[in-house]
Amino acid sequence: MTVPDSSKFEEFLHSMAARYILIGVPEDIGIKANAGIGGADTAWLPFLQAFLNIQSNDFLSGDNILLPTLMKKDWKLIGML
């Protein structure tokens, strides 16, 4: 599914049946800025692999979740899974 142009993005989100939107931005600049140890930027892909492997159940259906696909170059939204 491709997202329409940005002028109709809000209408597009309201038309979706999903109750939750899951957005992951792999970064750890805040951790490093607070003198912490970086590495959180690598956690997104393992999380995503585990999360997408969860079966639908009575509490959470896959239809309730909207997962945007982002291009890393400029973090432009290119579609939804």
N, C-alpha and C positions, 0 to 999 in steps of 0.2 A: 504494500500500500504506500503510495507516495503522498506526501503532505502537500496541500495546495499552497499557492503563494502566501507570503506572510500577511497580506492584508485580510485573508480569510482564515487565518490560523486559529483564532479564538472560536469562531463558528465551528471549525473542524473538531476542536477538542470537545465542545459541548455536544456534538453529534455522536461522539463515541460512546459505546456502552460501558467502557472501562471505568471503574471506580478509583483506581490507583494508577499513578504514572511513576514508573521507576526510571530515574535518570542517574547514570553513573559517570562521574568525571574522574578519571584516574590521575590524581595529583596528590602531592604531599607537601606543598609549599608551606602550609600553615604549621605543620609539624616541625619542619626545618626552621621556620621563622621563630618558633618558640624553643629553640635549642634542643629539639628532639631528634631522634634517629629516623631518617627517612625510610621509605620502603612501602608505604601504604599505596603508592601509585601502582604497584604490581598486584594488588589484591582484587581489583575489579574483575579480571578475567576468571580467576578461580571461583570467586563468588558467583559470577554469572553462570558458569558451568554447573555449579551445584544447584543454584536456584532454578535453572531451566530443567533440571532433572527431577524436580519435585512434582508428584502427581497431584492432580486436582482432588479436592476433598470437599466435605460439607461446609468448611469454613472459608475456603478460598478456591475459586475457580480460575482457570487460566483466562477466562473471558473478562475477568475483573481487572486485569493488569494490562497496561499499555507500556510497551518498551520501545522507546525511540532509538533509532539508529543514527549515530552521529558520525560525521567525517572529522577525523582528528586534525586535519590541516587548519581549519578555521572553526571547528565545532559547529558546523552548519547542520541543521536537522535535515536528513534526506528521506526518512521514511519511518514506518512503525512496523514492529514485528507482531 
